[in-house]
Amino acid sequence: MAPGGPFDADQALPPEMEANLRAAYHLDEPLHQQYYRYLSGLAVGDFGPSFQYRDFGVTELIMTGFPVSLRLGISAILIALLLGVAAGSIAALRQNSRYDHFIMTVSMTGISIPNFVVAPLLVLFFAVTLGWLPAGGLGEGGFQNFILPTISLALPQIAYIARLTRGSMIEVLRSQFIRTARAQGLALRSIILHHALKPALMPVVTYLGPATAGIITGSVVIEQIFSIPGLGRFFVQGALNRDYTLVMGVVVFYGVLIILFNLIVDVIYAYLDPKLRK
């Protein structure tokens, strides 16, 4: 219903040519017929043709960008999980100490500063000033090309996970079974690793489901800044070019990922909480 269409250009097409294009992509059919045709394609995994990337289907474009976004997103979420859980646990064990205040201050700063501010600063410092890392692009797909975008994606997630872990760990450490473990003379390391960590990770795991799907498919700003050909760039270009099928394809694919990762979260729940296994 928005003005314009996928075949608009600086130079208007002749009416008969535009009519032929609309007929070729079935855009001249009634809306309910177009909708039924699209749903029928989705049922067999066909997202339809792209209006702008000629001779390419949306499914093919998604499968081209997804491995890049997957590698970037999984790397970022693993780094965020390791550093965030470690920082949050330290803050909980040293509650109200200078370590706690420092970690929470850094976490709040990480949450407050958006990616589109952090990423250019990292490029300016590590790529332009020091010349240690590439400023953008994938090059030959080497490890160095993924360092800056991965860090840019991971930093806000580290902050969120650290705050979640701290709050949950403080609550778990005040539980009766932890007091019992301490009364039995167990070492603090053993109490944290074998008794407190699993229940403390429950809120973190809840957060990780949609967060992982969002990072993998929604790293739009980072992929634009670092010129990475992932799903985020396809989504932005599809929106700008009115490539309806490409935008819808990425959105539907994102929805499928959210369902999948939430299912994985439910399975992990059973591992973390024995009461849920039955």
JOSUL-V855771 format. One line per field, one symbol per residue. ss: DSSP state (h for helix, s for strand, l for the rest). phi: phi as a letter, one per 30 degrees, with the letter a starting at -180 (. if undefined). psi: psi as a letter, one per 40 degrees, with the letter a starting at -180 (. if undefined). Layout:
# JOSUL-V855771
ss=???
phi=???
psi=???
This chain:
# JOSUL-V855771
ss=llllllllllllllhhhhhhhhhhllllllhhhhhhhhhhhhhlllllslllllllshhhhhhhhhhhhhhhhhhhhhhhhhhhhhhhhhhhhllllhhhhhhhhhhhhhhhllhhhhhhhhhhhhhhhlllllllllllllhhhhhhhhhhhhhhhhhhhhhhhhhhhhhhhllhhhhhhhhllllhhhhhhhhhhhhhlhhhhhhhhhhhhhhhhhlhhhhhhlllllhhhhhhhhhhlllhhhhhhhhhhhhhhhhhhhhhhhhhhhhhlhhhll
phi=.ddiadcdbecddeedddddddddcidcdedddddddddddddcicdjdddcddibddedddddddeddddddddddddddddddddddddddceiddddddddddddddddddddcdedddddddcdddidbddaichciddddcddddddddeddedddddddddddddddcddddddddddiddeeddddcbcdddddedddeddedddddddccdddddddchcdcddddddddddchdeddddddddddddddddddddddddedddbedcdd
psi=eiiiieeiidhiiiddddddddddefeeiidddddddddddddefheiihddgiehiddddddddddddddddddddddddddddddddddddfheidddddddddddddddhideddddddddddddddfdiidiiebefiddeeddddddddddddddddddddddddddeeiddddddddeeiiddddddeddddddedddddddcdddddddeefddddddefhgaddddddddddefgdddddddddddddddddddddddddddddhdded.
